[in-house]
Amino acid sequence: MGRKFTRMFDPESPRDLVAEEYDAHQPPPSMPIPRAARGWALLLPGGKPLSLYHQLHDCAALLADARLSERCGEGHGVRRVRLDALDSRQDCVACLLCIKETDYSKFKSCAVDTGAERRKGTRLVWRVDPVAGWSAVVIYRLRNRLVADIRTERELEELADS
């Protein structure tokens, strides 16, 4: 998903002002993000409790996690890993945005404070930011779109999964 597709990619489509505003305020990570060929995945290690692996190089969760990793001073970088090598690893889970066969029980539901209101979301991964403390990559629905964003622990409230 990554950056939202706006008119700059399809001039015939109607304008989506929310997507255009979101695009304007989300800087891309400076670390290189390779493309994953068939049979490969993209992994950004160091997430807590598990690291996410992705199949889309422009996945919104991958881009947000890469920005958070840079902000936290981690120099892991995005790696290409064979999918069959990930089957035996217990420290990785498939991203629920770009891989449909995902173990949803590995993710936690949370309430996300967006400033104007609280929205129900899903916390994907935690990282330790030396300045802000614990920060997480979360996804939530904003005007019928899934948005991946970075939030501090003060902006999140864990919900009981039902």
C-alpha positions in Angstrom: 0.0 0.0 0.0 2.7 2.5 1.0 2.0 5.9 -0.2 -1.5 6.3 -1.3 -2.1 6.4 -5.0 -3.3 9.9 -6.0 -3.9 11.8 -9.2 -0.2 12.0 -10.0 -0.3 8.3 -10.9 -3.8 8.4 -12.6 -4.9 11.8 -13.8 -8.3 10.4 -14.9 -9.3 9.3 -11.4 -11.2 11.6 -9.1 -9.2 13.6 -6.6 -8.8 12.2 -3.1 -7.9 15.1 -0.9 -7.2 12.9 2.2 -4.8 10.7 0.2 -3.0 13.8 -1.3 -2.7 15.4 2.2 -1.4 12.1 3.6 1.2 11.7 0.8 2.4 15.3 1.3 3.2 14.6 5.0 4.8 11.2 4.9 8.5 11.4 4.0 9.9 8.2 2.4 12.5 6.4 4.4 16.1 7.1 3.3 17.1 3.5 3.5 16.9 1.6 0.2 13.9 -0.8 -0.1 14.5 -3.6 -2.6 11.8 -5.4 -4.6 11.0 -9.0 -3.7 10.9 -11.5 -6.5 8.6 -14.5 -6.4 9.6 -16.8 -3.5 11.3 -13.9 -1.6 10.1 -11.6 1.1 11.3 -8.3 2.6 12.3 -8.3 6.2 13.2 -5.4 8.5 14.6 -7.1 11.7 14.5 -5.8 15.2 10.8 -5.4 15.8 9.3 -6.4 19.1 7.8 -8.8 19.8 8.1 -10.0 16.2 9.5 -8.6 13.0 7.3 -8.3 10.0 8.0 -9.7 6.6 6.5 -8.2 3.4 6.1 -9.1 -0.2 5.3 -5.6 -1.5 8.2 -3.0 -1.5 5.7 -0.2 -1.2 3.6 -1.7 1.6 2.5 1.1 4.0 3.5 -0.9 7.0 7.0 -1.5 5.6 7.5 2.1 4.8 6.3 3.2 8.3 8.5 0.6 10.0 11.5 1.7 8.0 10.9 5.3 9.0 10.5 4.2 12.7 13.7 2.1 12.5 15.7 5.1 11.2 14.2 7.3 13.9 15.3 4.7 16.5 18.8 4.7 15.2 18.7 1.0 14.1 20.9 0.3 11.1 19.5 -3.1 10.2 18.1 -2.2 6.7 15.6 -4.1 4.7 16.8 -7.5 3.7 15.6 -9.9 1.0 15.0 -13.3 2.5 13.7 -16.6 0.9 10.2 -17.4 2.0 11.1 -21.0 2.7 13.7 -19.8 5.2 11.1 -17.8 7.0 8.9 -20.9 7.7 11.3 -22.1 10.4 11.8 -18.7 12.1 9.7 -18.0 15.2 10.7 -14.3 15.4 8.9 -13.3 12.2 5.3 -12.9 11.1 3.7 -12.0 7.7 2.4 -8.5 7.3 -1.4 -8.4 7.3 -1.5 -5.6 4.7 0.5 -7.2 1.9 0.3 -11.0 2.7 -3.2 -12.5 3.0 -2.1 -15.7 4.7 -1.3 -14.2 8.1 -1.6 -15.3 11.7 -3.9 -12.5 13.0 -3.5 -13.8 16.6 0.1 -12.4 16.6 -1.2 -8.8 16.4 -2.9 -6.8 19.1 -6.0 -4.6 18.8 -5.6 -1.1 20.1 -7.3 2.2 20.3 -5.3 4.9 18.4 -5.5 8.5 19.4 -5.6 10.5 16.1 -5.8 13.9 17.8 -9.5 14.4 16.9 -10.8 11.0 17.9 -9.9 7.5 19.0 -10.0 4.8 16.3 -9.8 1.1 16.5 -6.6 -0.2 15.0 -4.1 -3.0 15.0 -0.6 -2.7 16.5 1.9 -4.5 14.3 5.4 -3.9 15.8 7.1 -2.0 18.6 10.5 -0.3 18.5 12.4 1.7 21.1 12.9 5.4 20.2 15.7 7.0 22.3 13.7 10.3 22.4 10.0 9.3 22.5 10.4 5.9 24.3 8.4 2.9 22.8 6.8 3.6 19.5 4.7 1.3 17.4 3.6 0.9 13.8 -0.2 0.7 13.8 -2.8 0.4 11.1 -6.3 1.9 11.3 -9.1 2.9 9.0 -9.2 6.6 8.0 -12.1 7.5 5.7 -12.4 4.0 4.2 -8.6 3.6 3.7 -6.2 1.6 5.8 -3.4 3.9 7.0 -0.1 2.7 8.5 1.3 5.2 11.0 3.8 5.5 13.8 2.4 6.2 17.3 4.0 6.5 20.7 2.8 4.3 23.5 1.0 7.3 25.0 -1.2 7.5 21.9 -2.2 3.8 22.1 -4.5 1.9 24.4 -4.5 -1.9 24.2 -7.9 -3.4 23.7 -9.1 -6.9 24.7 -9.3 -9.0 21.5 -12.7 -10.5 21.1 
